[in-house]
Amino acid sequence: MSKNLVGLNVKSLKKIPVVGLLLMISILLPFIEIPSEGIKVSGIKILLEAINRFDHGNSFVILCTLLLIGVSYLCMLITSVLLSLKPSKTSVKFSIFTYIYSFTSSVILLFTVTKVINSSGILSVKFLVKYLSFGYWILFLGSLIGLALSLRAAKINPGYIVLIILSIVWLFPIVWIVMTSFRGESGSYTSYFLPKELTFKNYIVLLTDSSKFPYLRWFGNTLLVSVCSCVLTTFIVLSTAFTLSRIRFSGRKLFMNVVLILGMFPGFMSMIAVYYILKGMQLTQSLIALILVYSGGAAMTYYIAKGFFDTIPKALDEAACIDGATKWQVFTKITIPISKPIIIYTVLISFISPWTDYIFAKVIMGDDYKNYTVALGLFTMLSRENIDKWYTRFAAGAVLISIPIALLFILLQKYYVEGLSGSVKG
């Protein structure tokens, strides 16, 4: 066996070029077919029409069509040739990329050509069954088959195809809101996915024009509340978890059972009572009230942290106590330094809650516009009188508010997973 084929599934490898060549033929077959109007459009016709319109300086959508169809079939041709002439791990990796790209392209193309048939841009069963012809379905299903064979050739579980499909489904709303934030056309609804005009104006207006919607002030309010709540909540949760994990006291089990039962009820059930308590203390419509609300019930979320502390050997505590350490010193100088995963997990969870909350903020803030958090502020952009002009800027605000959370998860993902699993290393 050739060295290039070591670590590969040769049986599956030989089938990939065959699938690629069959998919190449699909470009000559009808993609869209409307018998009542005598319309039959093949993949090659769509591609040639896109090239023709692109030469005449037409829209951005045409360029995307070229990339979706043209690049997909070009990559299929290159993949088939490489795997036929010189199969290797590199060519198999390129094959995996090719079929992921072609499958993604077929899904995006589905929404793009919908505009030709259905001006609303909404998919329907009638469209999928009646108007999409076998050329398109060969591309769609053949891409999945090619991807499965490529993964098997690389000895990767084809079950990853399901994960890839789910990833595309999950990423689609994110891509849509990002594209909307750069859309130059105003309005809350368009019958097309890709913007006709791309612009940074939505972000510029959102960040510079504070006459009607002070987004930067709302962002600052949200950051202040989230950071303060995060610090208080993290301390309360870790202290409670350590106490229940390490100290045996009268009423401990009763306390844990009561907290367990109370935790079964959603927090918003208590928001009316919380509001009147804050009103009696004259704290409503203030950021302090939000901080108190978000951190007040923190002790009830001690379960995961307690499970983590239970895995830390008690011999460490006992050795420290023999040397004269107090419980506080054991907690701060021994337990906390080796508990980075659960600390990171607790910080992330306690930061996200106030960062994204709408219900409690709405009840407590009322009409105090200047103290709104971003969630409240963005919602006001969707009112009847504002939505047409401010919808794309609302999308820009949603993108900006999601960036800090996304960065935190990306940077701290390792510790987050370890904290969730309750593992201890070292």
C-alpha positions, 0 to 999 in steps of 0.5 A: 500500500502506498504511504499516501494511503496509510491511515485512509479507508481505501474502499471509501476513497475510491467512491469519492471521484465517482460521486464527484463526477455524478455531481458534475453532471447535475449542473446540466440538469434542471434545478428549477422547473415550473411546468405551468409557465414552461420554465425549466432552468438548469444549473449551468443556465443559472451560472451563465445568466449570473456571469452575464449579469455580473458583466453588466455590473449587476448586484451583489447577489449575482456575485454570491450566486457565482460563488455558490454554484461556480466554486462548488462545481470547480472544487468538485472537479479538482477533488475528483481529479486529485483523488483519481490521480494522487490520493492522499490525506491532503486531497481527502481533507480538501474533499471534506471541505469541498462537500461541506462547501457544496452542501452549504451552497445548496442550502443558501441557493435554496433561499436565494432562488426562492425569490424567483418563484415566491416573492415573499421569500418564504419557503413552502412545501409546494416550492420544495416539492413542485418547483425544485427539480432533480438537478438541485436534489442531486446536488443537495443529497450528493453533497451529503453522500460525498461528505460521508464518503470523505469522512469515512475515507479519513476514518472520521465518524460520519455522525459528524455530518449531523453536527455539521448540519446542526451547526449550519442551522444554528449559525444561520440566524447569526449570519442573518442578523449580522447581514441585516446589521450591514444592510443599507435598505431600511425596513424590518422585512425584505424578501431577500437574504443578501443585502443589495447594499452593504454599509457601516452606517447602521453602526456609526449612527447607533454609536454616535447619535444619542439624541433618541437612543443613547446606546452607549449609555445603555451599554455602560449601564449593562456592563456596570450591572453585569460586572457588579452582579458577577462579583457578588454572585461569584463570591456568594455561590462559591462561599455557599458551595464550600460551606455545604461541601465541607462543613457539617452543621445542624439544619444543613440537609433541611437547607439543601432540600428547601433550596432544591424545592425553591429552585424548581420555581422560575424566578419571574414568579417572584418579580411582583413581590420583589418589585414591592420590596424594592419600592418600599426601600425606595430603590426602584428604577435604579441600577442598584436595584438590578444588582441586588435582584441579580445577586440576591438569589445567587446562593440557590445556584450552588449545586454545580460548585458544590459538586466540584468542591466535593471532588477535592480531597478533604485531606488537604483541608485536614492538613491545613487545619492541623497546621493552624489554618482557619476555615476562611484560610482553607477556603481562600488559600487552598480551595480557591487556587485549585478551583479555577475551572469552577470559578470561571464557570460561575463567573460566566454564568453570573455575568450572562444573566444580567447581560441578557435579562429583559423581564426583571429589568423591565419591571424594575426600571419602568420608564426610567429611560436613562437607566435602561439596559441594552435589552430594554433599549433595543426593544424600544427600537422595535416599537411601531413608530421606530421599527421601520427606520431603526430595525437595521440599527437594532440588528447592529446593536444586537451584534455589538452586545453579543461580542463580549459574551462570544469572546468570553466563551471563546477565551475561557471555553476550556475552563468552562467545560472543566467546571461543568464536568466537575473535574480536578487536575493536579 
